[in-house]
Amino acid sequence: MTSTIKKIGVMTSGGDSPGMNAAIRAVVRTCAFHKIKCIGIYRGYQGLIEGDMVEMSARSVRNIINRGGTILKSARSQEFRTKEGRKKAHDSLVKNGVDALVVIGGDGSFTGGMIFNEEFGYPVIGIPGTIDNDIFGTKFTLGYDTALNTAVEAIDRIRDTASSHDRLFFIEVMGRDAGHIALNVGVGAGAEEILIPEEDLGLDRLLESLEKSRVTGKTSSIVVVAEGDKTGENVFQLAEYVEKNMPDYDIRVTVLGHVQRGGTPTCRDRVLASRMGVKAVETLLEGKSNFMVGISNDELNLTPLERAVKGKSEIDKELIRVSDIMTT
């Protein structure tokens, strides 16, 4: 594998997700394997602008594969949104002799990398790190599997309380623009209803479904709600509406929130991060740029950053059908 690249920078940007540290580790150790230097950039694009960088060796990433979050930190950067800010970032990379960049993050991070590549012709490869699994071009993103397992475990615990006190729980999970977490968690946790942005259940149908469950003898229920669902203005308003129309139910609301973003990554996320990190570095060494590393049918693939950013991830229609049958 021949390449003019001698030093690769790696950074995490946007919201943190379990598996980011495993990806950082993979990038650093792949660079070491190919005998090139790796530079860790702290605090995403803001750290890039400020030159907040450190050289990383294979030993500097020991014992991080099992850690959630990101050792390189993450931050939003309004300055990078300006041409002047991006010029500072480019000057910083040139000053530190960094030849290419691996960006671990979501669509906002990839948009920044794509524009940076267009303006300066700078080699960039993206690794999808977001628990929402809402990136086009990959079946799974880093952190998604961990978030699913975290949410299912929490709902299992809540169900114990729901059953003990004959309560109806509305449980909100993350997913502002996509219902992947809610749909999979809802099926996995045996929810009576699942509300996602892609499918408008409607208030009347929700009431009808809950009444059907009550009539057939169910004294407790779990309704999983994606935060982006529009059945109600928010999960609390939705719960109030149901309580008003079904006073027999003792209703509670739980918002899982950021607990889904943290924690030890699952084996699946660790392995995926390792594979993607190796692929990202070797793609740059092959002279390719402006791509995102994704996975489909257990094979790694490359998607142009523009398509990854502008494309829309599709909800699993078969799983929606399964959920309809399971909630019968």
Order of alpha helices (4+ residues) and beta strands (2+ residues): beta-alpha-beta-alpha-beta-alpha-beta-alpha-beta-alpha-beta-alpha-beta-alpha-beta-alpha-beta-alpha-beta-beta-alpha-alpha
